[in-house]
C-alpha cells in the first residue's frame, strides 16, 4: 500500500468550526429516530441458552468430513479467482471508455444490484451451475472495477500522457502513459477486491451452490455449532493469510487450477432463456394482453402501483431504516476500534491482537454474521444492525488506523483519553467521514439482501417472489433496489463534495 500523505495538524477548535458537526449530529438524530421505528425485539425464549451452545461450539471446533469441506473451499476460491479476474479485465476495458455517459450509467446500474440478486436471476435459467456463480460475481464486480479503475487512472500522474504526440492512438496512450503509471494502485485494489470476491463466493452457498456458505448455513440451522465453527475458522484463515497465497506469481497457476476444478457442463437451453427474458420477467398484464395492447400497458401501470404500495414501499422503508442505523453503527464501531491498531495508543505487540480482531470482523460476510446472531435473537432488525455495524465498522477502523501511523504528535500532546478525544480523532475525522460515506452504498445493498433472513427489507419480498416463481415481481423489486442504491450514491457524492470530505487521491480512498 502506498504511503498515506501526512495529515495537517488540526486543532480541536478548528474541528468544531467545520460543517462536519452538523452532519454528524444529523446522522445521529436520524439513526435514533430510525431505531425507534425499527423492530428490535428479541423473539427467542431462552437466548442465553443458545448463546452458551454457540459459544461452546466456537471453543470446540471440529471437522467431520475433511474431503467435502476442502472441496467446498476449493470451489469458493475458484469462483472468486475466476470471477474477479474476468471482471477486472472487463472493468479495465470500461474504465478506458468511462468518459462515455452510457458506460457510466451501465456501470452504476450493474454494481447497484447485489451479487446474490444476480445469482437468483441466473438460477432460474442456468440452475445451480458454475455459470450462475460466475455471472453473479462478474456482472456487479465489472461495474465496481470500471468506476474504481477509471478514478485511479484519472487521479494518477498525467505528465507522460500529456506529453504524448497528438497522433498517438487512444489505446496505446492509455496503455503506456496511464496504465503503467497507476499499475501499483490498480494491482493493490484488485487484491483487495479478491478478498471481497471470496466473501461473495461464500455467500452464494446460501442459494445452494457448493461453497463454504452452504455448509455454514446447514451446520448452523441443524445446531451443529462445533462443525460450523470449524468451517468458519477455515474461512477466516483463508482471508487472513491472503498476503501469503494471493501473490502475483501464484495467481496464474491458481487460475488454471480453478478452471480445471469447476465443472463447466452447463446445458444452455435457448428456449428456456428466451422464455425467461422474453416472457417470464414481463409484468403479468403484458403477458396477458400483449406488448402492443394499450389496455395491457394500462393494467401494467395499475399492477406497478399495487406492487409498490403492498411490497416495494414497505421494503424500501425498512431497507432505508436499517441502512441509516447501520451507517451510524458502523461509524461508532470504527471510532471505538481504530485505536486497537494505532501506534499512537498501543505498542507493536499489543496491536497484533487488534489486527487479528479486525480481520475476523471484516472477514465474515454480513449475511453469515447476521445469520449467526439471528439464531440467538430471533427474526428482527437486531441481527442485521449488529452484523452490518461490526463488519463495515471493522473495515473503516482498519483504514483509519492506518492513517494514524504517520501522524506526528506535538511534544505537549495530551495523554490517554484526552489524546483520543482532543488530538487524534479530530485530525482523522474528515477522512473517517469520507470512508463512511463511501461505504453508505454498500451498506444499503447489504441491508436489502439481508431480507432473505426474514427481515422485511426489499430482499425479503424479492426472495418471496422467486420462491413463488413470480419473476416479474422479483425484477420490479430488484430495479427498485438498484434505483435506491444509485440515489444514495448520488447523495453521498454530493455531501462529500460540499463538505470536501476527502481521503486523498490514493488507493486507500477506495479500499472499501
C-alpha positions as CSV (number, residue, x, y, z in Angstrom):
1,X,0.0,0.0,0.0
2,X,1.4,3.4,-0.9
3,X,2.3,5.8,1.9
4,X,-0.6,8.0,3.1
5,X,0.0,11.7,2.8
6,X,0.8,13.4,6.1
7,X,-2.3,15.0,7.7
8,X,-2.1,18.6,8.7
9,X,-2.4,19.1,12.5
10,X,-5.9,20.4,13.1
11,X,-6.8,21.7,16.4
12,X,-10.0,20.7,18.2
13,X,-11.4,24.2,17.8
14,X,-10.9,24.0,14.1
15,X,-12.6,20.7,14.0
16,X,-15.6,22.2,15.9
17,X,-15.9,25.1,13.4
18,X,-16.4,22.9,10.3
19,X,-19.7,21.6,8.9
20,X,-19.0,18.1,10.0
21,X,-20.5,18.7,13.4
22,X,-23.9,19.4,11.9
23,X,-23.6,16.5,9.6
24,X,-22.6,14.1,12.4
25,X,-25.4,15.4,14.6
26,X,-27.9,15.0,11.8
27,X,-26.8,11.4,11.1
28,X,-27.1,10.6,14.8
29,X,-30.5,12.0,15.2
30,X,-31.8,10.3,12.1
31,X,-30.4,7.0,13.3
32,X,-32.0,7.4,16.7
33,X,-35.4,8.1,15.0
34,X,-35.0,5.1,12.8
35,X,-34.1,3.0,15.8
36,X,-37.4,4.0,17.5
37,X,-39.2,2.8,14.3
38,X,-37.2,-0.4,13.8
39,X,-38.2,-3.9,15.0
40,X,-35.6,-4.6,17.8
41,X,-37.5,-7.3,19.6
42,X,-35.8,-10.5,20.9
43,X,-38.0,-13.4,19.8
44,X,-36.4,-16.3,21.5
45,X,-37.5,-17.6,24.8
46,X,-34.0,-18.6,26.1
47,X,-31.4,-16.5,24.2
48,X,-28.7,-17.2,26.9
49,X,-29.0,-20.9,26.4
50,X,-28.5,-20.5,22.6
51,X,-25.5,-18.2,23.3
52,X,-23.9,-20.8,25.5
53,X,-24.4,-23.5,22.9
54,X,-22.9,-21.4,20.2
55,X,-20.0,-20.3,22.5
56,X,-19.2,-23.9,23.3
57,X,-19.2,-24.8,19.6
58,X,-16.8,-21.9,18.9
59,X,-14.5,-23.2,21.6
60,X,-14.6,-26.8,20.3
61,X,-14.4,-26.6,16.5
62,X,-14.5,-29.9,14.7
63,X,-14.3,-31.0,11.0
64,X,-16.4,-34.1,10.3
65,X,-15.8,-34.5,6.6
66,X,-12.5,-33.0,5.6
67,X,-12.6,-34.0,1.8
68,X,-16.1,-32.4,1.4
69,X,-15.0,-29.3,3.4
70,X,-11.9,-28.7,1.3
71,X,-13.8,-29.4,-1.9
72,X,-16.1,-26.5,-0.9
73,X,-13.1,-24.4,0.0
74,X,-11.6,-25.0,-3.5
75,X,-15.0,-24.2,-5.1
76,X,-15.2,-20.9,-3.1
77,X,-11.7,-19.8,-4.1
78,X,-12.3,-20.9,-7.7
79,X,-15.4,-18.8,-8.1
80,X,-13.7,-15.8,-6.5
81,X,-10.5,-16.1,-8.6
82,X,-12.2,-16.5,-11.9
83,X,-15.0,-14.1,-11.2
84,X,-12.7,-11.3,-10.0
85,X,-10.2,-11.9,-12.9
86,X,-12.7,-11.7,-15.6
87,X,-14.5,-8.7,-14.1
88,X,-11.1,-6.9,-13.6
89,X,-10.4,-7.3,-17.3
90,X,-13.8,-6.1,-18.3
91,X,-13.7,-3.3,-15.8
92,X,-10.4,-2.1,-17.2
93,X,-11.9,-2.1,-20.7
94,X,-14.8,0.0,-19.5
95,X,-12.5,2.3,-17.5
96,X,-10.8,3.4,-20.7
97,X,-14.3,4.4,-22.0
98,X,-15.6,5.8,-18.8
99,X,-16.0,9.3,-20.2
100,X,-18.9,8.0,-22.2
101,X,-22.1,8.6,-20.3
102,X,-23.6,5.3,-21.4
103,X,-20.7,3.4,-19.9
104,X,-21.0,5.3,-16.6
105,X,-24.8,4.6,-16.4
106,X,-24.4,0.9,-17.2
107,X,-21.6,0.5,-14.7
108,X,-23.6,2.3,-11.9
109,X,-26.7,0.1,-12.6
110,X,-25.0,-3.3,-12.6
111,X,-23.0,-2.6,-9.5
112,X,-26.0,-1.4,-7.6
113,X,-27.6,-4.9,-7.6
114,X,-26.2,-7.3,-5.1
115,X,-24.4,-10.4,-6.4
116,X,-26.9,-12.6,-4.6
117,X,-29.8,-11.0,-6.5
118,X,-27.9,-11.6,-9.8
119,X,-27.5,-15.2,-8.7
120,X,-31.2,-15.6,-8.0
121,X,-31.9,-14.3,-11.5
122,X,-29.5,-16.6,-13.3
123,X,-30.5,-19.5,-11.1
124,X,-33.8,-19.6,-13.0
125,X,-32.0,-20.0,-16.3
126,X,-28.8,-22.0,-15.7
127,X,-29.7,-23.7,-12.4
128,X,-27.1,-24.5,-9.7
129,X,-24.3,-24.3,-12.2
130,X,-20.8,-22.8,-12.5
131,X,-22.2,-20.2,-14.9
132,X,-24.7,-18.9,-12.4
133,X,-22.0,-18.4,-9.7
134,X,-19.5,-16.8,-12.1
135,X,-22.0,-14.4,-13.7
136,X,-23.3,-13.4,-10.2
137,X,-19.8,-12.2,-9.3
138,X,-18.6,-10.9,-12.7
139,X,-21.5,-8.6,-13.5
140,X,-21.6,-6.4,-10.4
141,X,-17.8,-6.5,-9.9
142,X,-17.3,-5.3,-13.5
143,X,-19.3,-2.2,-12.6
144,X,-17.2,-1.7,-9.5
145,X,-13.9,-2.2,-11.2
146,X,-14.9,0.2,-14.1
147,X,-15.6,3.0,-11.6
148,X,-12.6,2.5,-9.4
149,X,-10.1,1.9,-12.2
150,X,-11.4,5.0,-14.0
151,X,-10.9,7.1,-10.9
152,X,-7.5,5.7,-10.3
153,X,-6.3,6.4,-13.8
154,X,-7.8,9.9,-13.7
155,X,-6.0,10.7,-10.4
156,X,-2.6,9.2,-11.4
157,X,0.3,11.4,-12.7
158,X,-0.8,12.7,-16.1
159,X,2.6,14.2,-17.2
160,X,3.5,11.3,-19.5
161,X,0.0,11.2,-21.0
162,X,0.0,15.0,-21.8
163,X,3.5,14.8,-23.4
164,X,2.4,12.2,-26.0
165,X,2.3,13.3,-29.6
166,X,-1.2,14.1,-30.9
167,X,-1.2,11.2,-33.4
168,X,-0.7,8.6,-30.6
169,X,-3.5,6.0,-30.7
170,X,-6.2,6.0,-27.9
171,X,-5.4,2.6,-26.6
172,X,-1.6,3.0,-26.9
173,X,-1.7,6.2,-24.9
174,X,-3.8,4.6,-22.2
175,X,-1.6,1.5,-22.0
176,X,1.8,3.1,-21.9
177,X,1.2,6.5,-20.4
178,X,-1.7,6.0,-17.9
179,X,-2.0,2.3,-17.1
180,X,1.7,1.9,-16.4
181,X,1.7,4.9,-14.1
182,X,-1.2,3.7,-12.0
183,X,-0.4,0.0,-12.1
184,X,0.7,-0.4,-8.4
185,X,-2.5,1.2,-7.2
186,X,-4.6,-0.9,-9.6
187,X,-2.9,-4.1,-8.5
188,X,-3.4,-3.3,-4.8
189,X,-7.1,-2.6,-5.3
190,X,-7.6,-5.8,-7.3
191,X,-6.0,-7.8,-4.5
192,X,-8.5,-6.2,-2.1
193,X,-11.4,-6.9,-4.4
194,X,-10.3,-10.6,-4.4
195,X,-10.9,-10.6,-0.7
196,X,-14.4,-9.3,-1.3
197,X,-14.8,-11.9,-4.0
198,X,-14.1,-14.7,-1.6
199,X,-16.8,-13.4,0.8
200,X,-19.2,-13.1,-2.1
201,X,-18.4,-16.6,-3.3
202,X,-19.0,-18.0,0.1
203,X,-22.4,-16.2,0.4
204,X,-23.5,-17.9,-2.9
205,X,-23.8,-21.1,-0.8
206,X,-27.0,-19.6,0.7
207,X,-28.7,-20.3,-2.7
208,X,-27.4,-23.8,-2.9
209,X,-24.0,-23.5,-4.7
210,X,-21.4,-25.8,-3.1
211,X,-19.3,-23.1,-1.4
212,X,-18.4,-22.7,2.2
213,X,-21.5,-20.7,2.9
214,X,-23.6,-23.7,2.1
215,X,-22.0,-25.7,4.9
216,X,-22.1,-22.8,7.3
217,X,-25.9,-22.4,6.8
218,X,-26.5,-26.1,7.0
219,X,-24.5,-26.6,10.2
220,X,-25.9,-23.6,12.0
221,X,-29.5,-24.5,11.0
222,X,-29.1,-28.0,12.4
223,X,-27.4,-26.8,15.6
224,X,-24.0,-28.4,14.8
225,X,-22.1,-25.4,16.1
226,X,-18.7,-27.2,16.5
227,X,-18.8,-28.2,12.9
228,X,-19.9,-24.7,11.9
229,X,-17.0,-23.2,13.9
230,X,-14.6,-25.4,12.0
231,X,-15.8,-24.1,8.7
232,X,-15.9,-20.5,9.9
233,X,-12.3,-20.6,11.2
234,X,-11.1,-22.1,7.9
235,X,-12.8,-19.3,6.0
236,X,-11.3,-16.6,8.3
237,X,-7.8,-18.3,8.0
238,X,-8.0,-18.2,4.2
239,X,-8.9,-14.5,4.1
240,X,-6.3,-13.6,6.8
241,X,-3.5,-15.4,5.0
242,X,-4.2,-13.9,1.6
243,X,-1.0,-11.9,1.7
244,X,0.9,-15.2,1.5
245,X,-1.0,-17.2,-1.1
246,X,-2.5,-14.4,-3.2
247,X,0.8,-13.1,-4.5
248,X,1.2,-12.2,-8.2
249,X,3.4,-15.2,-9.0
250,X,0.8,-17.6,-7.7
251,X,-2.3,-16.1,-9.5
252,X,-1.8,-17.7,-12.9
253,X,-1.3,-21.2,-11.5
254,X,-4.3,-20.7,-9.3
255,X,-6.5,-19.5,-12.2
256,X,-5.5,-22.6,-14.2
257,X,-6.4,-24.8,-11.3
258,X,-9.7,-23.0,-10.8
259,X,-10.7,-23.6,-14.5
260,X,-9.8,-27.3,-14.1
261,X,-11.6,-27.6,-10.8
262,X,-15.0,-26.0,-11.6
263,X,-17.4,-28.1,-13.7
264,X,-18.4,-26.4,-16.9
265,X,-21.1,-28.8,-18.0
266,X,-23.9,-26.2,-18.0
267,X,-26.5,-27.1,-20.6
268,X,-27.7,-23.8,-22.1
269,X,-31.3,-24.2,-23.2
270,X,-32.0,-21.4,-25.7
271,X,-35.8,-21.8,-25.5
272,X,-35.6,-21.5,-21.7
273,X,-33.5,-18.4,-21.9
274,X,-35.8,-16.8,-24.4
275,X,-38.9,-17.7,-22.4
276,X,-37.4,-16.2,-19.2
277,X,-36.2,-12.9,-20.6
278,X,-38.9,-12.6,-23.2
279,X,-41.9,-13.8,-21.2
280,X,-41.4,-14.7,-17.5
281,X,-40.0,-11.4,-16.3
282,X,-42.5,-9.3,-18.2
283,X,-45.3,-7.8,-16.0
284,X,-48.2,-10.2,-15.9
285,X,-50.7,-7.8,-17.6
286,X,-48.3,-7.5,-20.6
287,X,-48.1,-11.3,-20.8
288,X,-51.9,-11.5,-20.8
289,X,-52.7,-8.7,-23.3
290,X,-49.5,-8.4,-25.3
291,X,-46.9,-5.7,-25.7
292,X,-48.9,-3.9,-28.4
293,X,-52.1,-3.6,-26.3
294,X,-53.0,-0.3,-24.8
295,X,-55.1,-2.0,-22.1
296,X,-52.1,-4.2,-21.3
297,X,-50.0,-1.1,-20.5
298,X,-52.8,0.5,-18.5
299,X,-53.1,-2.7,-16.5
300,X,-49.3,-2.8,-16.1
301,X,-49.5,0.7,-14.5
302,X,-52.1,-0.4,-12.0
303,X,-50.0,-3.6,-11.4
304,X,-46.9,-1.5,-10.7
305,X,-48.8,0.9,-8.3
306,X,-50.3,-2.1,-6.4
307,X,-46.9,-3.8,-6.1
308,X,-45.3,-0.6,-5.0
309,X,-47.9,0.1,-2.3
310,X,-48.0,-3.5,-1.0
311,X,-44.4,-4.5,-1.1
312,X,-41.9,-2.1,-2.6
313,X,-42.8,0.8,-0.3
314,X,-42.6,-1.4,2.8
315,X,-39.4,-3.0,1.7
316,X,-37.8,0.3,0.7
317,X,-38.8,1.9,4.1
318,X,-37.3,-0.9,6.1
319,X,-34.2,-1.0,3.9
320,X,-33.6,2.7,4.5
321,X,-34.3,2.5,8.2
322,X,-31.8,-0.4,8.6
323,X,-29.3,1.4,6.4
324,X,-29.3,4.6,8.4
325,X,-29.0,2.7,11.7
326,X,-26.2,0.6,10.4
327,X,-24.4,3.6,8.9
328,X,-24.1,5.3,12.3
329,X,-23.4,2.0,14.0
330,X,-20.5,1.4,11.6
331,X,-19.2,4.9,12.3
332,X,-19.4,4.3,16.1
333,X,-17.8,0.9,15.7
334,X,-14.9,2.3,13.7
335,X,-14.3,5.2,16.1
336,X,-14.2,2.8,19.0
337,X,-11.9,0.2,17.3
338,X,-9.4,2.2,15.3
339,X,-7.1,2.7,18.4
340,X,-6.6,-1.0,18.6
341,X,-4.2,-0.9,15.6
342,X,-2.9,2.6,16.0
343,X,0.8,3.1,17.2
344,X,-0.3,6.2,19.0
345,X,-2.2,4.2,21.6
346,X,-0.6,0.7,21.7
347,X,2.7,-1.0,21.3
348,X,3.5,-3.2,18.3
349,X,2.9,-6.5,20.3
350,X,-0.4,-5.3,21.6
351,X,-1.6,-4.2,18.1
352,X,-1.2,-7.7,16.8
353,X,-4.3,-8.8,18.8
354,X,-6.2,-5.7,17.5
355,X,-5.3,-6.5,13.9
356,X,-6.5,-10.1,14.4
357,X,-9.8,-8.9,15.9
358,X,-10.4,-6.6,13.0
359,X,-9.5,-9.2,10.4
360,X,-12.1,-11.6,12.0
361,X,-14.8,-9.0,12.0
362,X,-14.3,-7.9,8.4
363,X,-13.7,-11.4,7.0
364,X,-17.1,-12.8,8.0
365,X,-19.7,-11.8,5.4
366,X,-22.5,-9.7,6.8
367,X,-25.1,-12.3,5.7
368,X,-23.3,-15.1,7.6
369,X,-22.7,-12.9,10.7
370,X,-26.4,-11.8,10.7
371,X,-27.5,-15.5,10.4
372,X,-25.4,-16.4,13.5
373,X,-26.9,-13.6,15.5
374,X,-30.4,-14.5,14.3
375,X,-30.1,-17.9,16.0
376,X,-29.7,-16.0,19.3
377,X,-32.2,-13.2,19.0
378,X,-34.8,-14.5,16.5
379,X,-36.0,-12.6,13.5
380,X,-35.8,-8.8,13.9
381,X,-33.5,-6.0,12.8
382,X,-31.1,-6.7,15.7
383,X,-29.0,-9.3,13.8
384,X,-28.8,-7.1,10.7
385,X,-27.9,-4.0,12.7
386,X,-25.0,-5.7,14.6
387,X,-23.7,-7.6,11.5
388,X,-23.6,-4.5,9.3
389,X,-22.2,-2.3,12.0
390,X,-19.4,-4.7,13.1
391,X,-18.4,-5.7,9.6
392,X,-18.3,-2.3,8.0
393,X,-17.0,-0.6,11.1
394,X,-14.1,-3.0,11.2
395,X,-13.2,-2.2,7.6
396,X,-13.3,1.6,8.3
397,X,-11.4,1.1,11.6
398,X,-8.6,-0.7,9.7
399,X,-8.3,2.2,7.2
400,X,-8.4,4.9,9.8
401,X,-5.9,3.0,12.0
402,X,-3.5,3.1,9.0
403,X,-3.9,6.8,8.7
404,X,-2.7,7.3,12.3
405,X,0.6,5.6,11.6
406,X,2.0,8.8,10.0
407,X,0.5,11.3,12.4
408,X,3.2,13.2,14.3
409,X,2.2,14.3,17.8
410,X,3.3,17.5,19.4
411,X,5.6,17.4,22.3
412,X,2.8,18.8,24.6
413,X,0.1,16.4,23.3
414,X,-2.3,15.1,25.9
415,X,-2.2,11.5,27.1
416,X,-4.8,8.7,27.5
417,X,-8.4,9.6,26.8
418,X,-7.6,13.2,26.1
419,X,-5.2,12.2,23.3
420,X,-8.0,10.2,21.7
421,X,-10.7,12.9,22.1
422,X,-8.8,16.1,21.6
423,X,-5.9,15.3,19.4
424,X,-6.1,12.2,17.2
425,X,-9.8,11.8,16.5
426,X,-10.3,15.4,15.3
427,X,-7.4,15.0,12.9
428,X,-8.8,11.9,11.3
429,X,-12.5,12.8,11.5
430,X,-12.9,14.1,8.0
431,X,-11.2,11.2,6.3
432,X,-13.3,9.0,8.6
433,X,-16.5,10.6,7.3
434,X,-15.3,10.2,3.8
435,X,-14.7,6.5,4.3
436,X,-18.1,6.2,6.0
437,X,-19.9,7.8,3.1
438,X,-18.0,5.7,0.6
439,X,-19.4,2.7,2.5
440,X,-23.0,4.0,2.5
441,X,-24.0,2.5,-0.8
442,X,-22.5,-0.9,0.2
443,X,-24.5,-0.9,3.5
444,X,-27.7,-0.2,1.5
445,X,-27.1,-3.2,-0.8
446,X,-26.4,-5.4,2.2
447,X,-29.4,-4.1,4.1
448,X,-31.6,-5.1,1.1
449,X,-30.1,-8.6,0.8
450,X,-30.4,-9.4,4.5
451,X,-34.2,-9.6,3.9
452,X,-33.7,-13.2,2.9
453,X,-33.2,-14.0,6.6
454,X,-36.8,-12.9,7.3
455,X,-36.4,-9.2,7.8
456,X,-38.9,-7.2,5.7
457,X,-36.4,-5.3,3.6
458,X,-36.5,-5.4,-0.2
459,X,-34.6,-8.7,-0.1
460,X,-37.5,-10.4,1.7
461,X,-40.0,-9.6,-1.0
462,X,-37.6,-10.4,-3.8
463,X,-36.8,-13.8,-2.3
464,X,-40.5,-14.5,-1.8
465,X,-41.2,-13.6,-5.4
466,X,-38.6,-16.0,-6.6
467,X,-40.0,-18.8,-4.3
468,X,-43.5,-18.2,-5.8
469,X,-42.0,-18.1,-9.3
470,X,-43.3,-14.6,-9.8
471,X,-40.2,-13.4,-11.7
472,X,-41.9,-10.2,-12.9
473,X,-42.4,-9.1,-9.3
474,X,-38.8,-10.0,-8.5
475,X,-37.4,-8.0,-11.3
476,X,-39.6,-5.0,-10.4
477,X,-38.3,-5.1,-6.8
478,X,-34.7,-5.6,-7.9
479,X,-35.0,-2.5,-10.1
480,X,-36.3,-0.5,-7.1
481,X,-33.3,-1.7,-5.1
482,X,-31.0,-0.5,-7.9
483,X,-32.6,2.9,-8.1
484,X,-32.3,3.3,-4.3
485,X,-28.6,2.5,-4.5
486,X,-28.0,4.9,-7.3
487,X,-29.9,7.6,-5.3
488,X,-27.8,7.0,-2.2
489,X,-24.6,7.0,-4.1
490,X,-25.5,10.4,-5.7
491,X,-26.4,11.9,-2.3
492,X,-23.1,10.5,-0.9
493,X,-21.1,12.1,-3.6
494,X,-22.9,15.5,-3.2
495,X,-22.2,15.5,0.6
496,X,-18.6,14.6,0.1
497,X,-18.1,17.3,-2.5
498,X,-19.8,20.1,-0.5
499,X,-18.0,19.3,2.8
500,X,-14.8,18.5,0.9
501,X,-14.6,15.1,2.6
502,X,-11.6,13.5,1.0
503,X,-9.4,10.6,1.9
504,X,-6.7,11.9,-0.5
505,X,-6.3,10.6,-4.1
506,X,-4.7,7.2,-3.5
507,X,-5.8,3.6,-3.5
508,X,-6.7,3.7,0.2
509,X,-9.6,6.0,-0.6
510,X,-11.3,3.2,-2.5
511,X,-10.3,0.2,-0.4
512,X,-13.9,0.0,0.9
